[in-house]
Amino acid sequence: MKKLNVALIGCGFMGRTHSNAHRKVNNFFDLEYQPVLKIICDVNEDKAKAFAAKWGYESVETDWRKVMANKDIDLVDICLPNNMHMEVSMAAAQAGKIIICEKPLARDGKEGEKMVKAIEKAGVPNLISYNYRRIPAITLAKKLIDEGRLGKIFHYRSKFLQDWTISKDLPQGGDALWRLDVKVAGSGVTGDLLAHCIDTALWLNGSMEQVNAMTETFIKERKHNLTGKVEKVGIDDACAFLARFSNGSLATFESTRYARGHKALFTLEINGEHGSIFWDLHDAHRLQYFDHKDEGSLRGWRSIHVTDSDHPYMKNWWVPGLMIGYEHSFVHQLSDFLQGISSGKPTGPCFRDGLATQYVCDAVLKSAKTNKWEKVKKA
Ligand SMILES: NC(=O)c1ccc[n+]([C@@H]2O[C@H](COP(=O)([O-])OP(=O)(O)OC[C@H]3O[C@@H](n4cnc5c(N)ncnc54)[C@H](O)[C@@H]3O)[C@@H](O)[C@H]2O)c1
């Protein structure tokens, strides 16, 4: 196996999921490349040191620029808050590194365009971590749609619901709470949660033409952890939008962090001429499938337990019937990416795919302001 020296930047939540993938991928997938955990980089040195010890990184760095100057590093894995994605990924491209970057691509389309230009000019392999594409049930849904089993698609419906920002006492800014700070996050649930729904939708159902959205910020002011002052909240706490896809289907999307009782309820449903599918993150290994061509008296929704060896990715894990989880989507994503580097046929989502999602987010946020249908730019 050829070694790929990895520097991972940002040892938070995603730093863990990506490190886990780098460590496991060669245990379960036969690949030409083997990631080697060389450098963990984080501004918080104590956290980075503890992380290096736990995950087996060879060295610790606190300045990401030094990572770019290090000739030993082949792959830069960016697990930083959204405001850092552009600067760090463009520097990585300039240094000729292979790039994995967490979603969303950027804070908005303008940043995203600069990134895509720089990355494509550098010609480096690149991936945006929209990992839900690699949940076996969702990959199976893609296969069923591409085989034409659903026929013409009429409806797409998706939501992502949480409830963790309801308290008005929750501050914004700083560690973990950067998601509530618009300067760092770019937007609220639109870029954070709906971006996942949108990427999956564009992958399964093709491009989107126009959107009509409403957003709300329920708590208008919060204390900022870094300044200590009470500041205006600039993010969208909730967003719902209508969309028209290029294939003629109609769609509804909804996301909020104010749906009491829901922690990460990501669902999608697609209704076509011959059938429908439904998927729910809380039951991630199941795909609900209705086939109208079934014999009438036996017709009904099937609950497919996506754990058999002929289901996507599953022959690489345990024996039929045994489940895998959330973290495996990151292993699959890395495996596909490394296979793409070997074959020279890149697997998405690449930065340009990330820009397509960014353009939808931009149009959604614009429509919420103008109260009008807004066209979605093509990436
Ligand atoms: N794919 C997914 O499902 C998914 C899930 C969660 C988060 N994300 C994305 O992953 C990214 C990171 O989110 P997270 O939840 O891991 O955040 P986090 O807050 O848990 O971790 C971010 C880390 O970056 C470090 N950091 C901040 N600024 C830095 C700098 N200048 N140099 C070095 N380190 C710095 C912080 O100290 C922290 O350890 C975000 O873009 C987020 O949108 C994706």
The ligand as an SDF file (V2000), in Angstrom:
LIG
                    3D

 44 48  0  0  0  0  0  0  0  0999 V2000
  -20.6070   16.1540    7.9430 N   0  0  0  0  0  0  0  0  0  0  0  0
  -21.3110   16.3530    9.0430 C   0  0  0  0  0  0  0  0  0  0  0  0
  -22.2910   15.6670    9.3090 O   0  0  0  0  0  0  0  0  0  0  0  0
  -20.9050   17.4390   10.0040 C   0  0  0  0  0  0  0  0  0  0  0  0
  -21.2970   17.3690   11.3560 C   0  0  0  0  0  0  0  0  0  0  0  0
  -20.8250   18.3620   12.2250 C   0  0  0  0  0  0  0  0  0  0  0  0
  -20.0310   19.3880   11.7560 C   0  0  0  0  0  0  0  0  0  0  0  0
  -19.7040   19.4400   10.4350 N   0  0  0  0  0  0  0  0  0  0  0  0
  -18.8410   20.5320    9.9220 C   0  0  0  0  0  0  0  0  0  0  0  0
  -17.5140   20.2800   10.3710 O   0  0  0  0  0  0  0  0  0  0  0  0
  -16.8420   21.5100   10.6420 C   0  0  0  0  0  0  0  0  0  0  0  0
  -16.3260   21.4590   12.0700 C   0  0  0  0  0  0  0  0  0  0  0  0
  -17.4160   21.2830   12.9480 O   0  0  0  0  0  0  0  0  0  0  0  0
  -17.2350   20.5700   14.3730 P   0  0  0  0  0  0  0  0  0  0  0  0
  -18.5800   20.2310   14.8480 O   0  0  0  0  0  0  0  0  0  0  0  0
  -16.2050   19.5060   14.3010 O   0  0  0  0  0  0  0  0  0  0  0  0
  -16.6640   21.8160   15.2060 O   0  0  0  0  0  0  0  0  0  0  0  0
  -15.9520   21.8010   16.6220 P   0  0  0  0  0  0  0  0  0  0  0  0
  -16.2280   23.1280   17.2170 O   0  0  0  0  0  0  0  0  0  0  0  0
  -16.3200   20.5550   17.3690 O   0  0  0  0  0  0  0  0  0  0  0  0
  -14.3940   21.6590   16.2500 O   0  0  0  0  0  0  0  0  0  0  0  0
  -13.6880   22.6720   15.5850 C   0  0  0  0  0  0  0  0  0  0  0  0
  -12.2260   22.6110   16.0400 C   0  0  0  0  0  0  0  0  0  0  0  0
  -11.4850   23.5750   15.2790 O   0  0  0  0  0  0  0  0  0  0  0  0
  -10.5460   24.2090   16.1370 C   0  0  0  0  0  0  0  0  0  0  0  0
  -10.1570   25.4850   15.5400 N   0  0  0  0  0  0  0  0  0  0  0  0
  -10.8950   26.6100   15.4400 C   0  0  0  0  0  0  0  0  0  0  0  0
  -10.1830   27.5680   14.8060 N   0  0  0  0  0  0  0  0  0  0  0  0
   -8.9770   27.0260   14.4940 C   0  0  0  0  0  0  0  0  0  0  0  0
   -7.8130   27.5050   13.8260 C   0  0  0  0  0  0  0  0  0  0  0  0
   -7.7240   28.7500   13.3690 N   0  0  0  0  0  0  0  0  0  0  0  0
   -6.7570   26.6400   13.6710 N   0  0  0  0  0  0  0  0  0  0  0  0
   -6.8070   25.3800   14.1540 C   0  0  0  0  0  0  0  0  0  0  0  0
   -7.8890   24.8780   14.8170 N   0  0  0  0  0  0  0  0  0  0  0  0
   -8.9490   25.6940   14.9760 C   0  0  0  0  0  0  0  0  0  0  0  0
  -11.2710   24.3370   17.4620 C   0  0  0  0  0  0  0  0  0  0  0  0
  -10.3700   24.5200   18.5350 O   0  0  0  0  0  0  0  0  0  0  0  0
  -12.0230   22.9970   17.5220 C   0  0  0  0  0  0  0  0  0  0  0  0
  -11.2580   21.9870   18.1750 O   0  0  0  0  0  0  0  0  0  0  0  0
  -17.8660   22.6040   10.3740 C   0  0  0  0  0  0  0  0  0  0  0  0
  -17.6530   23.1520    9.0930 O   0  0  0  0  0  0  0  0  0  0  0  0
  -19.2100   21.8900   10.4340 C   0  0  0  0  0  0  0  0  0  0  0  0
  -20.1940   22.4900    9.6280 O   0  0  0  0  0  0  0  0  0  0  0  0
  -20.1240   18.4850    9.5670 C   0  0  0  0  0  0  0  0  0  0  0  0
  1  2  1  0
  2  3  2  0
  2  4  1  0
  4  5  1  0
  4 44  2  0
  5  6  2  0
  6  7  1  0
  7  8  2  0
  8  9  1  0
  8 44  1  0
  9 10  1  0
  9 42  1  0
 10 11  1  0
 11 12  1  0
 11 40  1  0
 12 13  1  0
 13 14  1  0
 14 15  2  0
 14 16  1  0
 14 17  1  0
 17 18  1  0
 18 19  2  0
 18 20  1  0
 18 21  1  0
 21 22  1  0
 22 23  1  0
 23 24  1  0
 23 38  1  0
 24 25  1  0
 25 26  1  0
 25 36  1  0
 26 27  1  0
 26 35  1  0
 27 28  2  0
 28 29  1  0
 29 30  1  0
 29 35  2  0
 30 31  1  0
 30 32  2  0
 32 33  1  0
 33 34  2  0
 34 35  1  0
 36 37  1  0
 36 38  1  0
 38 39  1  0
 40 41  1  0
 40 42  1  0
 42 43  1  0
M  CHG  2   8   1  16  -1
M  END
$$$$
